Amino acid sequence: MKNDIKDISLAETGAQRIAWAAQDMPVLRTVREQFIKDQPLKGHRLAACLHVTAETANLMIALKAGGAEVALCASNPLYTQDDVAASLVKDHGISVFAIKGEDHDTFFKHLEAVIATKPDLTMDDGADLVSTIHAKHPDLLANLNGGTEETTTGVIRLRAMAKDGALKMPVVAVNDAKTKNMFDNRYGTGQSTLDGIIRATDVLLAGKTFVVAGYGWCGKGLAMRARGMGANVIVTEIDAVKALEAAMDGFRVMQMTDAAAIGDIFCTVTGDTNVITVEHFKKMRDGAMVANSGHFDVEVDIKGLASSASSVRKGVRNFVDEYTLDGKRIYVLAEGRLVNLAAADGHPASVMDMSFSTQGLACVWMAQNDLAPEVYDVPGETEDTVAMLKLASMNITIDTLTPAQQKYLSSWQEGT
Ligand code: ADE
């Protein structure tokens, strides 16, 4: 099997979408042009498990232009853009195994299909590819130069594997790069999550009490943007330093049990499980809306809600289910899955530009270096390159250190 997609005849719309995203990905365009000249991935087979979007398509096209043989599957069954998948297959000769809404078995069959290409490089969003290779195809590990990981949840899993001595291949934590999380996690999640909530519900944010669970980069972006739309924002957090930061950023900080009683809209962005539970649902007011923008659909206990609810009305609007609990209605968006990708288009191309350029360059770094099985940071030069290219695309020039400043910064003798 070389591909498994919904419908090849969707390719034309997919091509338009890919071209639209490309306009806002100038850094990736420069990386691709360099890849065409240098062919740094020639002879490499890359398996990617990412959200199949127009932005991802541009990354796949760049990697192929750099000489790699590429196979792509979805990192979540719900978020594939079928027209984009069709264009990748038809117009770019890239193997894609992804169909929006695919069931659990098909999702894993597709994961196996990209693994069957016997990759020497992997690219993950959530670490399903790397963990499946470790669990079911350990024979491939010897041939793996390494992998890259896109998201916080994936990096948490990989670090847990490394801590247990279970990680048998090198992986770059692209998520932890400044050129990724300061922009994609913060501004990408901030904007696209609100976009998903608004598209799903048409809710007015001004004057609403908006509860953000988690104050990592994603939570910060979401809290900032919700405040910008006029919401009264409450932050819940388990990390003392982050909670303090949220308080000093001007947000009300409290426990979820207290926030539950006063929030109008709730959104989890923690990367952890059972953040909103039945105990919290029971305290919510009639008409409360609950969404998630963390990678896995484990942050909101929807099974618990379903079993406690007296009635459930699915699809009262697209991506909105109504649960009645103790006589009060609670609206769950996108079944607790990533609301920004389910109900909107994910992060805008302009931030994915930096994340995916970092991905592409990190992938080349893995291919060119013989590394021990550990979790690595993105090399500092790669971050600088991506940031400088993005600034140039925005027509921004910055100062450089004079020799005297350089000397001052590297000396310790000068003081008071
Ligand atoms: N994750 C969040 N937004 C995304 C996008 N637009 N493409 C790929 N992965 C994403």
Residues whose N, C-alpha, C, O or C-beta is under 5 A from the ligand:
A	BS01	ADE	H51 T53 E55 T56 D345 G346 H347
